[in-house]
Amino acid sequence: MIVVTGATGKVGGELVRLLAAAGEQVTAVSRRPAPLPDGVRHHAADLGEPAGLKAAFDGADALFLLVAGQEPQAILEAAEAGGIGRVVLLSSQGAGTRPEVYGHPAAFEEAVRGSGLEWTILRPGGFHSNALAWAEPIRAHRTAAAPFGDVALPTVDPADIAEVAAVALREGGHAGRTYTITGPRALTPRDRAAAIGAALGAEVRFAEQTREEARGQMSRFMPEPIVEGTLAILGTPTPAEQQVSPDVTRVLGRAPRSFADWAARNVAAFR
Ligand SMILES: NC(=O)c1ccc[n+]([C@@H]2O[C@H](COP(=O)([O-])OP(=O)(O)OC[C@H]3O[C@@H](n4cnc5c(N)ncnc54)[C@H](OP(=O)(O)O)[C@@H]3O)[C@@H](O)[C@H]2O)c1
């Protein structure tokens, strides 16, 4: 039995589908109800309240863990008590490149490394799917707005993160590894808007936001330190944040999926 937290999310949802299709028994954990494949058990719980996770962990072998709540040690102790021996953590590249800003995933990493469980840590950069923030303005007036229009980053397909997680959860050989997960090449926001236009067969205008405009928009759904950290990554990335990682290819034996591939699969959101 594999327990997947964040089952309503872009990575967790895809991971549940992959594991179920591979014939694994899966328990999907989320606070909201999740659309699930046949045979997958749902357990409603909040990672901020680890006591509520015990029933999900009972008799399970492996855990896909998301960074949420403030008690990673209590979550991991409950997992071990339930019989779980292996954990795969969805962290963030920022935990390695900017630990002073990304203290939350860094604390989860530390707890996982010290847990005594067999662990693998996944550190993705920004997701291709963050472009869904453009879905409404592209549908309404074929415009995508973002700051730092000419700064390139190798964003990653959440489906690739899910595939790497599925391998690390099901197969040996990944214990004690920390994988940096990126896409196949660095693209600018302007490039990504153009790729959505190509998928639509229509021109998408790119409107460069000022840093202040972007900060105002991001502050509506992110805490202040994360807004600053995200703006720093988007505007002045470190060489490590701009680099394409070989880890997806090493684990999956194929190149990561491109942004154009993601845009083609998700074009309906922009029509
Ligand atoms: N987006 C990026 O660029 C990026 C980059 C690096 C790392 N990450 C990390 O990747 C993860 C997924 O990000 P995403 O953008 O793909 O988000 P997402 O699709 O919205 O998924 C978030 C998931 O987290 C679950 N969740 C949140 N708080 C929870 C809690 N207290 N208890 C239980 N479940 C909780 C949500 O489930 P319910 O609301 O249904 O409970 C949902 O399934 C996040 O941890 C994020 O930090 C994202």
The ligand as a MOL file (V3000), in Angstrom:
LIG
                    3D

  0  0  0     0  0            999 V3000
M  V30 BEGIN CTAB
M  V30 COUNTS 48 52 0 0 0
M  V30 BEGIN ATOM
M  V30 1 N 4.2370 25.2030 -8.1870 0
M  V30 2 C 5.5660 25.3010 -8.1600 0
M  V30 3 O 6.2010 25.9820 -8.9810 0
M  V30 4 C 6.3410 24.5280 -7.1230 0
M  V30 5 C 7.7520 24.5390 -7.1740 0
M  V30 6 C 8.4630 23.8030 -6.2280 0
M  V30 7 C 7.7820 23.0700 -5.2520 0
M  V30 8 N 6.4190 23.0980 -5.2310 0 CHG=1
M  V30 9 C 5.7250 22.3250 -4.1850 0
M  V30 10 O 4.9220 21.3440 -4.7920 0
M  V30 11 C 3.7410 21.1290 -4.0250 0
M  V30 12 C 2.5400 21.1440 -4.9530 0
M  V30 13 O 2.4640 22.4120 -5.5180 0
M  V30 14 P 1.3750 22.7720 -6.6060 0
M  V30 15 O 1.6490 24.1530 -7.0530 0
M  V30 16 O 1.2880 21.6800 -7.6140 0 CHG=-1
M  V30 17 O 0.0570 22.8000 -5.7410 0
M  V30 18 P -1.3240 22.0820 -5.9590 0
M  V30 19 O -1.4300 21.4190 -7.2600 0
M  V30 20 O -2.3180 23.1140 -5.6100 0
M  V30 21 O -1.3070 20.9670 -4.8310 0
M  V30 22 C -1.2910 21.2700 -3.4960 0
M  V30 23 C -1.7830 20.0290 -2.7330 0
M  V30 24 O -1.4280 20.2230 -1.3720 0
M  V30 25 C -2.5010 19.7540 -0.5730 0
M  V30 26 N -2.4110 20.3980 0.7220 0
M  V30 27 C -2.0830 21.7040 0.9710 0
M  V30 28 N -2.1140 21.9280 2.2860 0
M  V30 29 C -2.4640 20.7560 2.8840 0
M  V30 30 C -2.6610 20.3450 4.2240 0
M  V30 31 N -2.5190 21.2120 5.2430 0
M  V30 32 N -3.0100 19.0710 4.4650 0
M  V30 33 C -3.1840 18.1870 3.4580 0
M  V30 34 N -2.9850 18.5090 2.1630 0
M  V30 35 C -2.6520 19.7840 1.8870 0
M  V30 36 C -3.7320 20.1360 -1.3680 0
M  V30 37 O -4.7830 19.2880 -1.0150 0
M  V30 38 P -6.1520 19.7690 -0.3370 0
M  V30 39 O -6.2470 21.2650 -0.4700 0
M  V30 40 O -7.2420 19.0440 -1.0770 0
M  V30 41 O -6.0180 19.2750 1.0380 0
M  V30 42 C -3.2720 19.8280 -2.8010 0
M  V30 43 O -3.5130 18.4770 -3.1050 0
M  V30 44 C 3.7220 22.2280 -2.9560 0
M  V30 45 O 4.1300 21.6640 -1.7220 0
M  V30 46 C 4.7490 23.2200 -3.4220 0
M  V30 47 O 5.4100 23.8500 -2.3670 0
M  V30 48 C 5.6880 23.7930 -6.1430 0
M  V30 END ATOM
M  V30 BEGIN BOND
M  V30 1 1 1 2
M  V30 2 2 2 3
M  V30 3 1 2 4
M  V30 4 1 4 5
M  V30 5 2 4 48
M  V30 6 2 5 6
M  V30 7 1 6 7
M  V30 8 2 7 8
M  V30 9 1 8 9
M  V30 10 1 8 48
M  V30 11 1 9 10
M  V30 12 1 9 46
M  V30 13 1 10 11
M  V30 14 1 11 12
M  V30 15 1 11 44
M  V30 16 1 12 13
M  V30 17 1 13 14
M  V30 18 2 14 15
M  V30 19 1 14 16
M  V30 20 1 14 17
M  V30 21 1 17 18
M  V30 22 2 18 19
M  V30 23 1 18 20
M  V30 24 1 18 21
M  V30 25 1 21 22
M  V30 26 1 22 23
M  V30 27 1 23 24
M  V30 28 1 23 42
M  V30 29 1 24 25
M  V30 30 1 25 26
M  V30 31 1 25 36
M  V30 32 1 26 27
M  V30 33 1 26 35
M  V30 34 2 27 28
M  V30 35 1 28 29
M  V30 36 1 29 30
M  V30 37 2 29 35
M  V30 38 1 30 31
M  V30 39 2 30 32
M  V30 40 1 32 33
M  V30 41 2 33 34
M  V30 42 1 34 35
M  V30 43 1 36 37
M  V30 44 1 36 42
M  V30 45 1 37 38
M  V30 46 2 38 39
M  V30 47 1 38 40
M  V30 48 1 38 41
M  V30 49 1 42 43
M  V30 50 1 44 45
M  V30 51 1 44 46
M  V30 52 1 46 47
M  V30 END BOND
M  V30 END CTAB
M  END
